[in-house]
């Protein structure tokens, strides 16, 4: 088995690695052997002091970027797309720092992107929380509890007005029916 392959072999393997989403190493081996009969999937793995192609060429990072790009090109909301951009920029800065970059501006930019990512993620996680979604959850919970434990449903209903008032204040919204006094 040759100890090294030309750049075309590495590129072909990389395309297969991405095509199979970093999985199906047996299939990658089968495809590679069509052109490189002695090629083995062992080339992908780091063993002892021999660094495998995945680690040597940064294919894990490329695979993550492929997934991030696919995610950003799918039906993301503007908020999700913005978070994806922030996360990618933060990751690139992190990679520079890990690679040994000690430039103070890069470190500060990374810190700023970390803060942006934390804030954006918190907003994304809370984006679906509205008074309407709370009421929908509340109604589903009451339906389940009525079937499971009428006593628990009764106890929950005993604090319903207080709980719904607190939810109105928390979410700052009014459900359409709640303005008529109905829920």
N, C-alpha and C positions, 0 to 999 in steps of 0.2 A: 504494500500500500504506500503510495507516495506520501511524503511527510508534508508536502505543500501543494497547493493548487493555485492556478492562475486567478487573476482578478475576476475573470468571466465566471468561473466556478463559484466563487464567493458571492458574486452578484446574483447568479441564478439561485443559489441556495437562500439568499436573503429574500428574494421575491417569493420563493416557496414558503419560507418561514412566515412572511407577512400574509400570504394568501391563506395559509392554514391557521392563522391567528396564534402562532407560537405553539401549536399543538400538532398532532399527527406526525411525529418524528419518523415513524416507520414509512409513512407515505412520502415524506420528504426524501428519505433514503432511496425509496423505489424510483422516484422521479429523477434524482441525481444520478443514479446508477445507469440510467438510459444513456447518458452522455459521458459519465465518469464511472466506469464499471467497478472500480475498487473503492469508491467513496463509501463511507460508513457514517451512520448517524452519530457515532462516537466523536466525530469532528465538532459536533455542536457543543459538547459538554466539557467543562473544566474538570480535569482529573490530575490530581497531584500538582506537579509544576507545569503541566501542559494546559494552557488557557484555551478553552473552547471558543468557537466562532461567535456564539451568542454573547459571551462576556467580552471577548476581544474587540468585537465590532459594535458593541452597544445596541444590540438588536432588541433587548428588552425595552430600552428607552424608545426606540423607534416604533415598537409595537404599541406602547402606551400612547405615543403621539398619534399613531394611526387611529386608535380607539377614540382619542380626544377629538381628532379631526372629524371622524365619523359622527361622533356625538354632536359636535358643534354644527355639522351640516344637516343634522336631522331636524326634527320638529321641536327645536328648543325655543323656549321663550327668550325674549331679549335678556332677561335677568340671568337665565341659565347660560346663554352665550357669553355674556359679560363675565360671569364667574369662570367659565372655561378659559377665556382669554387671560384673566388674572392668574389663574392656577398655572397655565402654561408659562407665562412670563416669570412667575415665582420659581417654577421648576428649573427654567433655564438659568436663572440667577443662582439658584442653589447648586446646580451642576458646576457652574464656574467656581464657586467658593470651594466645593469639594475637590475640584481639580487643582486647587492651590492658589487661586486668585485671592490676593489680599488687598485689592483696591478698595479703599474706604467707601467710595461711591457705590460700588457693586454691593457691598455689605449693607449699606443704608437703603439701597433700592430693594434688596431682598427683604429687609425688615419692613419696609413700607408695603411691599406686595403681600407679605405675610399678614399684616394688619388688614389690608384690603380683602384678602381671601377670607379671613375669619369673619369680618363684617358682612361680606357678600353671602357667605354660607349661612350665617345666622338669618339674614333676610330671606334667603331662598327657603330655608326650612320653615320659616314662619309665614311665607307668602300664601300658603293655602289656608291659613287660619283666619276665618272670618266669622262673624256672628251667624251667618247663614250655615256655614259648615259645622259650627258648634251645635246649632239647633238640629241639623240633620243627624249628627252623631248622637245627640241627646235622645232624639226620637227612636233611633235604632237601639240604643242602649235600653230604653224603657221597654221596647218590644221584646228584646232578649230576656231582660230580667223578669218580665211578666210570666214568660214561659218557664224560666229557671227557678225563680224564687219570688213569689208574690210579696213576701215580707220585705225583701230588699227593694223591690219596685216601689212599695208603699213608703218605705223610709226615704227613698230618693225623692219621691213626689212631695214629701213633707217639707223639703227644703228647695223645691223647684223655683219658687218666686225669687228667693234670695240668690240662688245660683244663676238664674237667667239675668237678673239685674247686674250681677257681677260680670257676667259674660258681655252684656251690652256695654258696660263701662270699659272693659278690657279691650274689646274689638272696635269700639267706637262706631258701631253700625247698628242699624235697625233692620230687622227682617221685615219684609213687606207686610205680612199678616200681623206682626207684633204691634204695629202702629194702630191697629183696630182693637188691640187688646186680646188677640187670639194667638195661640201657638200651635 
